[in-house]
Amino acid sequence: MKVYLASDHAGFELKNGIKKYLQSEGYDLEDLGNLAYNPEDDYPEFISKAAEKISVSPEELAIVFGKSGAGEAMVANKFKNVRCAQGFSRENVRLAREHNNANVLSLGSLFIDLETAKGLVDEFLKTAFSGESRHIRRLEEITKIEQKNYA
């Protein structure tokens, strides 16, 4: 499984810390930028690249980074097949994966440090979708809304 990473300037340092951590753990990564710190960049450009990858291959996973993580989640969730959750606790990330089959995690560098981010990323990458019928039913409802609004 490939894991995509993307960030703007505000998430750049946190993304690079997580990138180094995941490389040491043996994950297959693709960094979609920003690849050099640029205080003038805009997050939609980079987050869109990750969301496009997941939209085409929703079984893959992505982690996106910004200052708050909120705008990044908003951009990612504009793409079909993307279910992006903003991570702030291990439990919220676990539930996003187990119940909502989240395939993108958004992290805000203003609110979490590298060690906290490592725990959230571990939870995201190691938790599987439960496959329970109630969660499948709800995801099907989301897909219907998506198909109606993004046909």
Sequence and secondary structure as in RCSB ss.txt:
>XXXX:A:sequence
MKVYLASDHAGFELKNGIKKYLQSEGYDLEDLGNLAYNPEDDYPEFISKAAEKISVSPEELAIVFGKSGAGEAMV
ANKFKNVRCAQGFSRENVRLAREHNNANVLSLGSLFIDLETAKGLVDEFLKTAFSGESRHIRRLEEITKIEQKNY
A
>XXXX:A:secstr
 EEEEEE GGGHHHHHHHHHHHHHTT EEEE S  S  TT  HHHHHHHHHHHHHH TTSEEEEEESSSHHHHHH
HTTSTT  EEE  SHHHHHHHHHHH   EEEEETTT  HHHHHHHHHHHHH      HHHHHHHHHHHHHHHHH 
 
